[in-house]
Amino acid sequence: MEPLTGRTHVTPPPRLLPWPSPEGNPCYLVTDDDGSYLSRLADDLEAVQLATGADVLGLARKVLDDPASPYREVRFAGLRLAECLSDALRVAESRGMRLPPVPDTEDA
């Protein structure tokens, strides 16, 4: 029997993925390989979601800045903005969960 070296493998916390399950529940990925296929796919989708949010915001501003915009256009812009905000909040939550813990300044 080999002696223990004192090193332990620490599994990182689960990563919240940028898409829900078919039932609408959060999906998580447990891996210690940030370069895995699924990790890269999640990174790419997060980038698309954030870019889409920026595009939708630009288009929505035009509709919302025009007092003569029809109700349906304003409502459509609001719905798209809500979708994009939901995506951006999920990305922020996922990235926040993966940040390293902040050391306690009182103990330092």
C-alpha positions in Angstrom: 0.0 0.0 0.0 1.4 3.4 -1.0 1.6 6.2 1.6 -0.7 9.2 1.2 1.1 12.2 -0.2 -1.0 14.7 1.6 -2.5 16.1 -1.6 -6.2 15.9 -2.1 -8.1 16.5 -5.3 -10.5 19.4 -4.9 -13.5 19.4 -7.3 -14.5 22.9 -8.3 -18.1 23.9 -7.6 -20.7 23.1 -10.2 -20.9 25.5 -13.1 -24.3 27.0 -13.8 -24.8 26.5 -17.6 -26.4 29.2 -19.8 -29.4 27.1 -20.7 -32.2 25.5 -18.7 -33.3 21.8 -18.8 -36.3 20.9 -20.9 -38.4 21.3 -17.7 -37.0 24.8 -17.2 -34.7 23.9 -14.3 -31.1 25.1 -14.0 -28.4 22.8 -15.5 -25.0 22.4 -13.9 -21.7 21.0 -15.1 -19.2 19.4 -12.8 -15.8 19.2 -14.3 -12.2 20.2 -13.4 -11.4 20.8 -17.1 -12.3 24.4 -18.2 -11.3 23.5 -21.7 -13.7 20.6 -22.1 -16.1 20.6 -25.0 -19.1 21.4 -22.8 -17.3 24.2 -21.0 -16.2 25.8 -24.3 -19.8 25.5 -25.6 -21.1 27.2 -22.5 -18.5 30.0 -22.9 -19.5 30.5 -26.5 -23.2 30.6 -25.7 -22.6 33.1 -22.9 -20.8 35.3 -25.3 -23.6 35.1 -27.8 -26.2 35.8 -25.1 -24.3 39.0 -23.9 -23.8 40.2 -27.5 -27.5 39.6 -28.3 -28.4 41.6 -25.2 -26.3 44.5 -26.3 -27.9 44.4 -29.8 -31.5 44.2 -28.4 -30.8 47.1 -26.0 -29.6 49.3 -28.9 -32.7 48.4 -31.0 -35.1 48.8 -28.0 -33.7 52.2 -27.1 -34.8 53.5 -30.6 -38.4 52.2 -30.0 -38.5 53.4 -26.4 -37.1 56.9 -27.3 -39.9 57.5 -29.9 -43.1 58.6 -28.1 -45.0 57.6 -31.2 -43.9 54.0 -31.1 -46.9 51.6 -31.3 -47.8 49.7 -28.2 -47.0 46.4 -29.8 -43.5 47.5 -30.6 -42.9 48.8 -27.1 -44.3 45.5 -25.6 -42.1 43.4 -28.0 -39.1 45.5 -27.0 -39.9 45.0 -23.3 -40.3 41.3 -23.7 -37.0 40.9 -25.6 -35.2 43.1 -23.0 -36.6 40.9 -20.2 -35.3 37.7 -21.9 -31.9 39.3 -22.4 -31.7 40.5 -18.8 -32.6 37.0 -17.6 -29.7 35.6 -19.8 -27.3 38.2 -18.5 -28.2 37.5 -14.9 -27.7 33.8 -15.4 -24.2 34.5 -16.9 -23.4 36.8 -14.0 -24.5 34.2 -11.5 -22.5 31.5 -13.2 -19.4 33.5 -13.4 -19.8 34.7 -9.8 -20.0 31.1 -8.6 -16.7 30.4 -10.2 -14.8 33.3 -8.7 -12.2 32.2 -6.2 -13.1 33.0 -2.6 -12.0 36.4 -1.3 -9.5 36.0 1.6 -10.7 37.4 4.9 -8.8 40.7 5.4 -9.0 40.4 9.2 -7.0 37.2 9.2 -4.4 38.5 6.7 
